[in-house]
Amino acid sequence: MGMGVVRSLIRAGYDTHARDIRVEAEREAAQLGATMHASPAALAGACELVIILVVDAPQIETVLFGDGAKFKLVNNLLAATNLAAGAEAFDLARAAGLDWRQVLDVVNASSGASWIVGDRMSRVLKDDYAPRAAARILAKDVTLACEWAARLGIATPFGDAARSAFRATVEDGYGEEDDAAIVKWRATRPRGPR
């Protein structure tokens, strides 16, 4: 069935990409003019529309959540730790009486720059916590990433700290707000000597 779809798409003039678990099917699709990919995730990253043809539900699970979920967890582990550190830096700047707009300009032009800090802290400056990515979702993802790492024998001390911070953010009622709400949660933490 998959080869029929590939043939039809190529015949109709579509730029066609493919991935199959059978080497012979991949060879045939490539000979027809399809661009082949090493994984479902690589294919999905190159396409606007994906058609999945598999035998059963476990295969659907593997295609949708096996190569992509792992990449997502690695990315979101980094995003969560970065955002938690950004919230801490924001709190430090605020406590020191610094103008956060100026701090953000300097950070974005310096070694502390990152996409997540630039994006989320810009929202914080506008007091915009409308959920584009809810805090509860990042809390879930960083938890899954840390659990996965533990199963692989990888210690995640920074991820564990971010997980604790995001869990507390959710528990304190910010779970449905944007994950930038970790900044609001951090601002409510007690200060002083530890």
C-alpha positions in Angstrom: 0.0 0.0 0.0 2.8 2.4 0.8 4.5 1.9 -2.5 1.2 2.7 -4.2 1.0 6.0 -2.3 4.6 6.9 -3.2 3.9 6.1 -6.9 0.7 8.2 -6.9 2.3 11.2 -5.2 5.3 11.2 -7.5 3.1 10.8 -10.6 1.0 13.8 -9.4 4.2 15.9 -9.2 4.6 16.1 -5.4 8.0 16.3 -3.8 7.8 12.9 -2.0 9.8 11.8 1.0 9.7 8.2 2.4 10.9 5.9 5.2 10.3 2.2 5.4 11.5 -0.6 7.7 12.1 -2.8 4.6 15.3 -2.0 2.7 13.9 -3.3 -0.6 10.9 -0.9 -0.3 13.2 2.0 0.4 15.3 1.1 -2.7 12.2 1.0 -4.9 10.9 4.3 -3.6 14.3 5.9 -4.2 14.4 4.6 -7.7 10.9 6.1 -8.3 12.3 9.5 -7.2 11.4 9.7 -3.5 13.8 11.3 -1.0 14.7 8.7 1.6 15.2 9.5 5.3 17.1 7.6 8.1 14.2 7.9 10.6 10.6 8.9 10.9 11.7 12.0 12.8 14.0 13.0 10.0 11.3 12.6 7.5 8.8 14.5 9.6 11.2 17.4 9.9 11.5 17.7 6.1 7.7 17.6 5.3 4.7 19.7 5.7 2.3 16.7 5.5 3.0 13.1 6.7 1.0 10.0 5.7 1.6 7.0 7.9 0.9 3.5 6.6 1.5 0.8 9.2 0.0 -2.6 10.2 -1.1 -2.0 13.8 -1.4 0.3 16.8 2.1 -0.6 18.2 3.7 0.4 14.9 1.8 3.7 15.0 3.1 4.2 18.6 6.7 3.5 17.4 6.5 5.9 14.4 4.8 8.7 16.3 6.5 8.6 19.7 9.6 6.4 19.5 12.6 8.7 17.2 10.4 12.2 18.0 9.6 11.7 21.7 13.3 11.1 22.5 14.4 14.2 20.7 11.6 16.2 22.3 12.6 15.0 25.8 16.3 16.0 25.2 15.2 19.4 23.9 12.7 20.0 26.7 15.3 19.0 29.4 17.5 21.7 28.1 14.6 24.2 27.7 13.5 23.6 31.3 16.9 24.0 32.8 17.6 27.1 30.8 14.2 28.6 31.7 14.7 27.8 35.4 18.1 29.4 35.3 16.6 32.4 33.5 14.0 32.8 36.3 16.7 32.8 38.8 18.7 35.4 36.9 15.6 37.6 36.6 15.0 37.4 40.3 18.7 38.3 41.0 18.5 41.3 38.6 15.2 42.4 40.2 16.6 42.1 43.8 19.6 44.1 42.7 17.4 46.9 41.3 18.6 46.4 37.7 16.3 47.3 34.8 15.3 44.0 33.4 14.9 45.4 29.9 18.5 46.5 29.9 19.6 43.2 31.5 17.8 41.3 28.8 19.3 43.4 26.0 22.8 42.7 27.4 22.1 39.0 27.9 20.7 38.6 24.4 23.9 40.2 23.0 26.2 38.2 25.2 27.2 34.7 26.3 24.1 34.2 28.4 21.8 34.4 25.3 19.5 31.6 24.4 16.3 31.3 22.4 14.3 30.3 25.4 15.5 33.2 27.6 15.0 35.7 24.8 11.5 34.4 24.0 10.2 33.8 27.5 11.7 36.8 29.3 10.4 39.1 26.6 6.9 37.8 27.5 7.7 38.4 31.2 8.5 42.0 30.4 5.0 42.4 28.9 3.4 40.6 31.8 2.2 38.1 29.2 1.6 34.6 30.6 -1.0 33.5 28.1 -0.1 29.8 27.6 1.7 29.0 24.4 3.4 26.2 26.2 1.8 25.6 29.6 4.0 25.3 32.7 2.4 21.9 33.5 3.5 20.5 30.1 7.1 21.5 30.6 6.9 20.2 34.2 5.7 16.8 32.7 8.3 16.8 30.0 11.3 17.6 32.3 10.0 14.9 34.7 9.9 12.3 31.8 13.4 13.4 30.6 14.8 12.9 34.1 13.1 9.5 34.5 14.3 8.4 31.1 17.9 9.5 31.9 17.8 7.6 35.2 16.8 4.4 33.4 19.8 5.0 31.2 22.1 5.5 34.2 22.6 9.3 33.4 22.6 11.7 36.4 20.6 14.9 35.8 21.3 17.3 38.7 20.4 20.4 36.7 17.3 18.7 35.3 16.4 17.6 38.8 16.6 21.1 40.0 14.5 22.4 37.1 12.0 19.6 37.7 11.6 20.6 41.3 11.1 24.3 40.3 8.5 23.5 37.7 6.7 21.1 40.0 6.5 23.8 42.6 5.4 26.3 39.9 2.5 24.0 39.0 1.7 23.2 42.7 1.5 27.0 43.4 -1.2 27.4 40.8 0.7 28.5 37.7 0.3 25.3 35.8 -2.1 26.6 33.2 -0.1 29.7 32.5 2.8 29.9 30.1 5.9 28.1 31.3 7.4 31.6 31.7 5.3 31.7 34.8 8.2 30.1 36.6 9.5 33.6 36.9 6.4 34.6 38.9 6.8 31.5 41.1 10.5 32.3 41.7 9.6 35.8 42.7 7.5 34.4 45.6 10.4 32.4 47.1 11.9 33.6 50.3 15.2 35.4 50.2 18.1 35.6 52.6 20.9 33.3 53.8 20.4 29.6 53.2 
